[in-house]
């Protein structure tokens, strides 16, 4: 879910409990739009507060993890060190239900006198920022400068007054009266959920939908359809939520997609709308945020770093697909070759009947005993016309043979590129990307650069799972790993799984010469479905066979195999019941 006002309120209460009265021992800026504050607690080691104003992934939470900082600290970091390097956090507040936290920091100025500074952390999507202000609310500096050309609403520049942009037509949830809630929110001409999240500061669409659901309403229902009883229930649920926030009654957890196992939402309150999802609890909102954003950030970073590779693959795929269509059209044009051969043969047999200057001749086809007309070049005699047709036949035959070979090469290259495209979609580490880049270089899609050679797959290893029956299952993440698993790691009696007629990972089940239970077959098939181009399908057909039945054609590209006998099953790409070892 969005880092909304509810989450901000929760993290505010947690930070007040952990940091109020704590002194800042270290300030670092590990990334361009990130700050890391370290606090030394007596007999408790170090506590760290990580803050990110990144437009695509803004957050703040407590963490035990440290991050490497650049050798030369950025100017904003140096400024904070100068003013509040040994400052004490006296309070952390949230204006209204805004996605803003204000850190009040006490310190000693240049003269040794007590002073106060304010650090505002704004978690507002692409408008996120970290703003440092003096006691009068004047901006000293910010991690991101916003000029008048960039925003007509507010400048964020040194010397400007700090203020939070007004939320037009939105009410403070803590201050709104029942009459306003009923008359000015629930009478908006829109859906119930939209009326709530567009009218209350800090309320996200998810929270608005949850309020409706708890009230026994459909979030998409029109406000005009609400009865008095509906209104009363909805208002009671709203007040109950605020009371829970005021009392600190939070529930820390992440909801996971039961099919993909990916984190779907996080929330500091129970989300009954996701009762069908898997739910994992944590001991604090910081733990929730750290786990959620770590997975989200991991995906984001890998996606960004794979952009160039995906673009290269996409360009080559588009080019090859166009070439394939052209080659198929050219091959279709060669299908007339047999007609030209027959013309030549018939002219050799019946050409004596043609007179000089004839533009055609009607003969009987001795293959079908049916009459047909042969077009003639009037400037040539019958035998010369026959030779002309035989030459056309020979040329089209050569072209057809060559095109058949070219089409097969193009088909194989398309399949190869599609398999690399699938590998990119499941890549999880920079090592995975390095292996894919190496493959693209090896097959000429990327120009090799001279220099120090990197280890191709030293940092990229196949995925290793263990199912409920204790069987070990391995999944290749790229074509090199697929080859390695199938032909060097697996033994003859191990079982091999792959999505039918689509690109995907090779999946190996180590049988240890034991008979596999049905559930193990299903687990392995689910992995093969999930790590394939059919991941988003409701069900995927999976081929499986003993490894000894799988062969690699001579000269074939990595990851390509053939097998002539197999079993098949349809399976959902759901891997939630399988334990990942590494």
N, C-alpha and C positions, 0 to 999 in steps of 0.2 A: 504494500500500500504506500501511498505517498507519505512523506514525513510531514504529517499534518499537525494541527494544533494540539490534538489529543496526545500524540506521541511526544511533542515538545513539552507539554505539561508534565508528562511522566518522567522524561529525562531531567527536567528542571528539579523535580522533587528528589530524584536519585542523586543528582549532582550536589544539591544543597546538603544532603545527608553525608556525602562523601568528602566534599571539598570545602564547605564553609569553615573558615578558620585556618585552612591549609595555606602554606607558603609555596610559592612557585620557585622551584629549584633550577629548572632548565626550560628554555624555550627554543624550539627547533622548527624549521620549515623544510620538511623532507621533500615536498613537491611544491610546484609553483603556487598552487592554491590550497595548500594544506598547512596546518599548524599542529605541533605536538608539544603539549605542556606536561612537564614532569613535576610531581609533588612527592616530597619525602615525608612519609608517615612514620611515626615512631613505632619501631618493632614490627612494621608491616611491609617493609620494602618500599618500592616505588609504585605510585599510581600515575597513570598517564591518561591525559585527555586528548583525543585525536579529533580534530575539526577539519572538515573539508568544505570548501566553497565551490567545488567543481560543478559546473553547470549541469553535467549529465549525471552526477552522482554525489550530491551534497549530503553531509551527515555530521553528527558529533556523538561520541560515546567514550566511555572509559575503557581502557585496555591495559593489559600487562605487557603487550608486545612493544618492542622498540623498533624504530625505523632509522635507516641510514640517512644521514643528512649530508648535503653538499659541503665541500671543504670551505667554500666562501658563502657565508650566510647572506640571503637576500636582504635588501634594504628594510623591508617591512619587519622582518625578524629582528634585525639589529635595532630598529626603533623600539620594539617591544622590550627587548633586553635592556635597553637604556632606561626606560621609564619604570617597568614593572618586573624586572629580572628577579627581584627578591620580594615581590609584593605578596600581599595576603588576600585571599578571596574572602570578602566579608559577607557577600550575599549573591544569589543568582535568582533573577526574576524573569517572569514572562508577561509582557504587556498584553492585557486582555487574553485572548486565546490565539494570539499571533504566532506564526512560526519563527519567533524571534526569542533569543535568550540574551539577557543583559547581565554581564558579570561585573559586579562592583568590586574594584581592586584597590586596596589601601597600600600606600607605599610612602617612602621618604623622598622628597624632592632634592634638588641640587644643594639646597641649604640645610638639608637634614630635617626639614619640617614635615609633618604628616600631610599627605595629599591623597586625592582620590582620582581614579581614572575609571572609565567605563569601556568595556569591550562588548560590542554587539555582534552576535552571531545570527545571521539571517539565513534560514534554510528555506529558500523560495525558488527551487528549480533553477532555471537559467539566470535568475536574478539574485542568486545566493551571494553572500558577501560576508566578510569579517571586517568590522569597522571599529577603529580605536578613537575614543573621544575624551576630551578633558572634562573637568567637573561641571562646566557650564554647557555641556552638550555640543561643543564645537568639534568638528572632525579634525583629528590630528593627522591621521592617514588611514588607508584601507588596503586590503589585499588586492582589491580590484577597483580601479578608478572608473567612474561613470560621469562622462561630461554631459553638458546640455545637448550636444549633438546626438548622443547615444540615447538619452532619455529626456522627454519633455516634462516628466513628472517630478524627478528628483535628481540633483547632482550629488555625487558622492566624491568629493574632492577635499583636500586639506583646506581648512578655514571655513568651510560651509557648515551651517547648523545641521545637526542630525535630527531626522524625524522619520517616522514610519509612514509610508504613503497611506492616505485615507482609504478605507475599505468602503466604497460607495454602496449605499443601500444594504449594508451588512450590520448585523447587531452583535454586540458583545454577549456571548452566551451567559456570562456571569451576571449581567445586568438586565437582561430582557425580562419583561413582565409577561404574565400569562396572556393578558389582553393583546399585547404586541405579537406574541407567538401565534396566537389564533388569527388575529385580524390581518397582520401584515406579512405573515409567512405562509400559513396554511390556506390563504385565500388567493395566492398567486396562481395565475392560469397556466399551470404546468404540472408535471408529475410530483408526487409526494417527496421523493428523494431529491429532485432538483430544487424544489422549493426550500428544502432544508439547507443543502450545501451551498446554494447561492445566496442565502440570507444570513447565515451564522458564520462569524469569523472562526477560522481554524477547523471547520467541519469538512471532511473530504467526502466524495461520493460513496466510498465504502462505509463510512460511519453513518451517513444518511440512510443508506440502504439497510444497514444493520438496525437502526432505530425503527424503520418501517417494519422490518421482519419481526422484531421483538414485540411490536404492537399488533401483530397478526394481519398486517397490510401488505399489499404488493407495492414495491417501491415505484413501479411504473404506473400505478393507478393515478388518475387525475385527482387533484385536490378538490375539484368540484363534486366528486362522488363521495367524499368523506361525510360520515354521519357524526352527530354530536358525540356518540359513544367512541367513535374512532378518534376524534380530536382529543377527547379526554385521555384515552389510553396512550396516545402518542406523546402528549405533554407529560404524562406521568413517567413514561419511559425516559424522556429527555431529562427530566429533573432527577431521576434515579441515576442516570449516567453522570450528571454533574456532581451528585452527592458522592458517588464512587470515586470520582477524580479528587474531590475535596478531602475525602477520607484516606486517599492513597490506596484504594482497593483495586489493584492492578493484577492482571494475569499476563505473564510474559511468555510469548510463544510464537512459533512460525508454522504456517500451514503449507503443506507440501502437496503438489499434484500427485494423486495416487497412481497415475499412469507413467509419468516421466520421472517422478521423484524430485523434480525441481522445486525450489521454494516459490510458492505462489504469492503469499502475503505474510506480513508480520503485523502484530497488533499488541497494544498494552492492555486490551480488554478482550474478552471472549467474543468471537465472531460466529454467531449461530448460523449465519448464512453459509458457512463453510463446514458444516457438521459432517459432510461426507468426505472431507479431506483428512489426510494424516496430519496429526498435530504433535509438535515436539515442544515441551516446556523448558524454560530457562529460569535461572534464579534472579535475573535482573534484566532491565530493558537494554542495558549496554551489551550484555551477552547476546541478546536477540539481534541488535543492530550490527554487532561485530560479525556474527555468523551470517546474517542475511547479506550484508554489503560485501563481505569477503567473497561470497559466491557470486554475487552480482558483479563486483569489480573484476573478479577473475575472468568472467565471461566477457565483460566489456573490454578489458585490456587485450585479451586474446583476439577478440573480434577486430579491434582496431589494428593490431599488429598483423593480422592476416588479410587486411584489406587489399594490399598490393598483390598478394598471391591469388586471392579470389578474383581480382580484376584480370590478372593474366590468364587464369583458367577460363574465365568467362569469355574473354576476347577470342582465345583459341577455339573454344567450344562453338561460339557463334560462327567463326570462320569455317570450321570443319563441317558444321551442319549445313551451311550454305553450299559448300563444295560437294557434300554428299548429295544434296538435291539436284545440283547441276549434273553430277556424274550419272545419277539415275536417269535423268532426262536424256542425256547423251546415249546411255545404254539402250533406252527405249527406241531411240532413232536408229540403232543398228539392227533392229528386229526385221527390217526390210531386206537384209542381206540375202536370205534364202530365196526371196522373190527375184532378185537380180540373178542369182545362180540359175534358177529355172528358166528365166528369159534367155540366158546364154545357151543353155542346153537345148531349148526348143528351137532357137535360131540355127544351131548346128544341125538339127534334124530337119527343120522345115524352111530354112532360110532360102532354098532354091526357088520357093514360090514368091518371094518378094521381088518386085520390080524396082529398078533404079528410081529414086525420088519418092518412094512410098514413105508416109509418115507413121504407118502402123501396119501390122499384119495379124490376121486372126488365125489361130492354130488350135489344135486339140492337145490339151495337157495329158500326156500319156501316164501321168501319176494318178490323175483323177478321172480321165476320159471325159473331161468337160472342156468346152471351147472357151478361149479367153484371148484378149487382144494384147499384143506386145507393142509398146511405143517404139518408134524408130527415129534415128537421126537421118533425115533425107540426104544429107551430104555424105553419108557413109553407106557402104554396101552391107549385106547381111552379116558376113563374117566379122567385119569391123565393128558392127553394132554388138555382135556376140562378145567380142573381145572387150568392148567398153563395159558391158554388163558384168563380165567375169572380173574385170579390174575393180569395179565398184564393190562386188561381192568380197573380193580378197581384202580390200581396204577396210570395209565395215567389219569383216571377221577379225582382222588384226586389232581394230579399234575396240571391238567388243571384248576380246580376250584381255587386252590391256586394261580396259575399264573395269572388268570384273575383279582384276587384281587390285586396281586402285581403290575401288569401292570397299573391298575387304580391308585394305589398309586404313581407309578413312573410318570405317565402322569400328575397327580396333582402337584407333586413336580417340574416337569419341567415347568409347567405353572406358578407355584409360583415363581420359580427362574427367569423366563423370565419377569414376572411382576416387580420383584425387579431390574432386569437389566434395564428395561425401566425407573423405578423410579430414578436410578442412572444417566441415560442419561439426565433427566430433573432437577436434583438437582441443586439448585442455591446458597444454603447457607450451612454453617456447621451444622445448625440445621436440615436441610433436611438429611444430611449424618448421623447425630446422630440418627434420627428416623429409617433410613434404617438399621443401625448397630444394633439397638435394636431389630428390626424384625429378623435379621439374628441370633442374640443370642437366641431369644425366640424360634426359630424353629431348634436350634441345629447346624446351619451352622458355627457358631462362638462360641467358648467356653466362657462362662460367667466368668468374673473375680470378685472375691470378692472385696469389697471396697465401696466407697461412690456411691450411686445410683444417676444417673443423670436423669433429667426430660426428658422424651422421646420426646415429641413434643412441649414443651413450646416455643421453638424458631422457630419452623417450622409451618407455617400456610398455609392453602389452598390459591391459587391465586384467586383474586377477580377482576372481570372485570365488566364494565358497557357498554352496547351496545348503539347504536344511539337512540334506543327507550326508554332508561332509565331502562331496565331490568337488574337486578343483576345476574351475572353468576359466579359460583364458580368451581374451578378446583382442584381436589386432586393431590398432588405431590407424594404420596406414598400410600401403601395399607391401613395403619391406617387411613390416611386422607380420603381415598375413603370410607371406612366403616363409618367414622364419618359423612361425608357429606350426604351419601345416607340414612343411617338408624337412625341418630340422629338429623341432621340439617334440611334435606328436609322434607316437608309435603306431604301428599298424592297427591295433585293436582300440585305439582311442576313437572318439566320435567327433565328426566334423559337421558343422552347421553353417548354413548361409541362406540369406534371403533369396527367394526364387526369382530369377530374371530381373534382378535389380542390383545396383551397387551396394556394397556393405562390407562389414568386417567378417573375417574368418573367425569362427568360434570353435574352440577345441575343448572337449571334456576329457580329462584324464580318467580313463576307466579303471586303471590298475588291474586289468584282467578280470574285473567284476561286472556283473550284469547291472545295468543302470535301471533304477526305478523310474516309473512314468513321470514323476514330478521333476526329476533331473532333466529328462528330455524336454519338458515344458519350460524349465528355467533356462536352459541353453537356447531353446528356440526363441524365447522372449528376448534374450540378449541379442541374438542375431537380428531380430526384428527391430529392436530399439537402436542398435548401431548399424542402421542401413538407411537408404534414401526413403524408405517407407515408414520412418519413425512416426510421422504424423497421421498415418492411416489408422483406421479403427482396428483392422486385422491385417496381418502379413502372412503370406505363404512361405514356409521355410522348408528347404530341402536338407535332409540329414542322412549321413552315410558313414560307415566306418572309414577311417582315414586311409586305409590301404586301397580303397576304391577310387581315391582322388589322385589324378595325374596332372602333371604340368607339361603342356605341349612344348616341344623344342622351339627355342627362340621367342617364346611368348613373354609379354611384359610382366613385371612383378604383380602378384596377386591374382593372376589369371590361371584358372584350372579347368579341367574337364572331368566329368564322371558320367558313367553310362547306366548306372543303376542306383536308385535312392528311394528313401521314404520321404513323405511330405506331411506337413500339418499346418493348420491355420492357427495363429496365435496373436494375442494382443501384445503390443510392445510395452509391456509393464514389467519393470525390473525391481519393483519395490520390495519384493520378498527375498532378494539375493544380497548377501553381504559382500561388500567390496573390501578386499584385503589391501590392495594398493592401487 
